[in-house]
Amino acid sequence: MFPLLPLLFLLFLLFLPLTTSHPSPSHTYTTPCNPPTLHIQNLTYTSSIIYSNPAHLSYASAHLTFNLSTPSLSTLTSLCSAFDSSSQQSDAGFFAWPRNYTCSGAPPQNATFSWARYPSSVLSVNETWVCGGHEYLAVGKANVGLSCQTVNWVNPNFTWPNPGGEVYSSSVVTCGRVDLTIVPKVRIIR
């Protein structure tokens, strides 16, 4: 058995350079260009529908707001918000199709998002930034699981004619805060 030991040692020395000469491939991004993780914080949704009388819609709007942070790129936070106002007569009509909105504040990166409440509450976020002489684009999306409460109210003292301009009815939808983490796909665009 003793003569076998030097042979095993020689084989070990023979294959050692193969294992150390081929380290695992490095990441595509250098340290300041780490692929970001998009943090969506305090996402809230509300809508209000108000009737001034049984036949006249007076006001209808919906709001979506959230903070967007990307810790690997910056310590700053962007405020992202969307507003939809129309003659919708139910909450289902707001944000019925995705539209693009721009988030504010958080240079050096720029962020936009789109959101469609129905049928599946999909939030899509795009963020661009410059690092190491290249411009990067991160694209990610997630389904937003909203937990909402609807409060309907009808004025029990409403009379017609209504010289005082009292509200006839209202419907307010309020959804609890949601936090999400999105791991986007990243590519160099310039």
C-alpha positions as CSV (number, residue, x, y, z in Angstrom):
1,M,0.0,0.0,0.0
2,F,2.9,2.3,0.6
3,P,4.0,2.5,-3.0
4,L,0.4,3.5,-3.9
5,L,0.7,6.7,-1.8
6,P,3.3,8.4,-3.9
7,L,1.3,7.6,-7.0
8,L,-1.8,9.1,-5.6
9,F,0.2,12.2,-4.5
10,L,1.5,12.6,-8.1
11,L,-2.0,12.3,-9.5
12,F,-3.2,14.9,-7.0
13,L,-0.4,17.3,-8.1
14,L,-1.2,16.6,-11.8
15,F,-4.9,17.6,-11.4
16,L,-4.4,20.5,-9.0
17,P,-3.5,23.0,-11.7
18,L,-6.7,22.1,-13.6
19,T,-8.9,23.0,-10.6
20,T,-7.2,26.2,-9.6
21,S,-6.6,27.5,-13.2
22,H,-10.3,27.6,-14.0
23,P,-12.0,29.7,-11.3
24,S,-15.7,30.1,-11.6
25,P,-16.8,32.9,-14.0
26,S,-17.1,36.4,-12.5
27,H,-20.4,38.2,-12.5
28,T,-21.3,40.3,-15.5
29,Y,-21.5,43.4,-13.2
30,T,-18.8,45.1,-11.2
31,T,-19.5,46.1,-7.6
32,P,-21.1,49.5,-8.3
33,C,-23.2,48.0,-11.1
34,N,-24.7,45.1,-9.1
35,P,-28.0,43.9,-10.5
36,P,-30.6,45.7,-8.5
37,T,-33.4,44.4,-6.5
38,L,-36.4,46.7,-6.7
39,H,-38.1,47.3,-3.4
40,I,-41.7,48.5,-3.5
41,Q,-42.7,49.9,-0.2
42,N,-46.0,51.2,1.2
43,L,-48.0,50.6,-2.0
44,T,-51.5,51.9,-1.4
45,Y,-54.6,52.1,-3.6
46,T,-57.7,54.1,-2.9
47,S,-60.7,55.1,-5.1
48,S,-63.7,57.3,-4.5
49,I,-67.0,57.6,-6.3
50,I,-69.4,60.3,-5.2
51,Y,-72.9,61.0,-6.5
52,S,-74.5,64.4,-5.9
53,N,-77.9,62.9,-6.6
54,P,-79.2,59.4,-7.6
55,A,-78.7,60.2,-11.4
56,H,-75.5,62.4,-11.4
57,L,-72.0,61.2,-10.8
58,S,-70.2,64.1,-9.2
59,Y,-66.7,62.8,-8.7
60,A,-64.7,59.6,-9.4
61,S,-61.0,59.0,-9.0
62,A,-58.4,56.4,-8.0
63,H,-54.9,56.8,-6.7
64,L,-52.0,54.4,-6.5
65,T,-48.8,55.4,-4.7
66,F,-45.6,53.6,-3.5
67,N,-42.0,54.2,-2.7
68,L,-39.4,52.6,-5.0
69,S,-35.9,52.0,-3.7
70,T,-32.9,50.2,-5.2
71,P,-30.3,49.8,-2.4
72,S,-27.6,48.4,-4.6
73,L,-27.7,51.6,-6.7
74,S,-28.6,54.4,-4.3
75,T,-29.8,55.1,-0.9
76,L,-32.4,57.5,-2.3
77,T,-36.1,56.6,-2.7
78,S,-38.4,57.5,-5.6
79,L,-42.0,58.4,-5.1
80,C,-44.2,56.7,-7.7
81,S,-47.9,57.7,-8.1
82,A,-50.7,57.3,-10.6
83,F,-54.1,59.0,-10.8
84,D,-57.1,57.9,-12.8
85,S,-60.2,60.1,-13.0
86,S,-63.1,59.4,-15.2
87,S,-66.8,58.8,-15.2
88,Q,-66.5,55.3,-13.8
89,Q,-69.4,54.1,-11.9
90,S,-67.6,51.2,-10.1
91,D,-64.1,50.6,-8.8
92,A,-63.5,48.1,-11.6
93,G,-63.3,50.8,-14.2
94,F,-60.2,52.5,-12.8
95,F,-56.8,51.5,-14.2
96,A,-58.5,49.2,-16.6
97,W,-55.5,49.0,-18.9
98,P,-51.8,49.7,-18.2
99,R,-50.5,53.2,-18.7
100,N,-46.9,54.4,-18.2
101,Y,-46.2,56.7,-15.2
102,T,-42.9,58.3,-14.2
103,C,-41.5,58.2,-10.7
104,S,-40.1,61.3,-9.2
105,G,-36.8,62.0,-7.4
106,A,-33.9,59.5,-7.1
107,P,-31.2,60.5,-9.5
108,P,-28.9,59.1,-10.9
109,Q,-31.4,56.4,-11.9
110,N,-34.8,57.0,-13.6
111,A,-37.9,54.8,-13.0
112,T,-41.2,54.4,-14.7
113,F,-44.0,52.0,-14.0
114,S,-47.3,50.8,-15.4
115,W,-50.2,49.2,-13.5
116,A,-53.5,47.6,-14.4
117,R,-55.8,46.9,-11.5
118,Y,-58.1,44.5,-13.4
119,P,-58.1,41.7,-14.0
120,S,-54.9,40.8,-12.1
121,S,-53.2,43.9,-10.5
122,V,-49.9,43.6,-12.4
123,L,-47.3,46.2,-11.5
124,S,-44.4,46.6,-14.1
125,V,-41.3,48.7,-13.2
126,N,-38.5,49.8,-15.5
127,E,-35.4,51.5,-14.1
128,T,-32.4,52.8,-15.9
129,W,-29.0,53.9,-14.5
130,V,-25.5,54.6,-15.7
131,C,-22.5,52.7,-14.2
132,G,-19.0,52.0,-15.5
133,G,-19.6,53.8,-18.8
134,H,-22.7,51.8,-19.6
135,E,-26.4,52.5,-19.3
136,Y,-28.5,49.6,-17.8
137,L,-32.2,48.8,-18.0
138,A,-33.9,46.7,-15.3
139,V,-37.4,45.4,-16.1
140,G,-39.5,43.6,-13.6
141,K,-43.1,42.9,-12.8
142,A,-45.2,41.3,-10.0
143,N,-48.8,40.6,-9.2
144,V,-49.9,42.9,-6.4
145,G,-52.0,41.1,-3.9
146,L,-54.3,43.9,-2.6
147,S,-56.5,43.5,0.5
148,C,-59.2,46.1,0.1
149,Q,-62.2,47.3,2.0
150,T,-65.2,49.0,0.4
151,V,-67.3,51.5,2.4
152,N,-70.6,52.5,0.7
153,W,-72.7,55.3,2.2
154,V,-76.1,56.7,1.2
155,N,-77.2,60.0,2.8
156,P,-80.4,59.1,4.8
157,N,-81.4,62.7,4.9
158,F,-81.1,63.4,1.2
159,T,-84.0,65.3,-0.3
160,W,-84.8,66.6,-3.8
161,P,-84.5,69.4,-4.7
162,N,-81.2,69.6,-2.9
163,P,-80.5,73.4,-2.4
164,G,-77.8,72.6,0.2
165,G,-75.7,70.6,-2.3
166,E,-75.5,67.6,0.0
167,V,-73.9,64.4,-1.2
168,Y,-76.3,61.6,-2.1
169,S,-74.0,58.7,-1.9
170,S,-70.3,57.6,-1.9
171,S,-68.3,54.5,-2.4
172,V,-64.7,54.5,-1.1
173,V,-62.3,51.6,-1.6
174,T,-59.2,51.5,0.5
175,C,-56.5,48.9,0.2
176,G,-53.9,48.0,2.9
177,R,-50.3,48.8,2.4
178,V,-48.2,46.2,0.4
179,D,-44.5,45.7,0.3
180,L,-42.9,43.8,-2.6
181,T,-39.5,42.8,-3.8
182,I,-39.0,42.4,-7.5
183,V,-35.8,40.8,-9.0
184,P,-35.7,42.3,-12.5
185,K,-34.1,41.2,-15.7
186,V,-31.1,43.6,-16.5
187,R,-29.5,44.4,-19.8
188,I,-27.1,47.0,-21.1
189,I,-28.8,49.5,-23.4
190,R,-25.8,51.7,-24.2
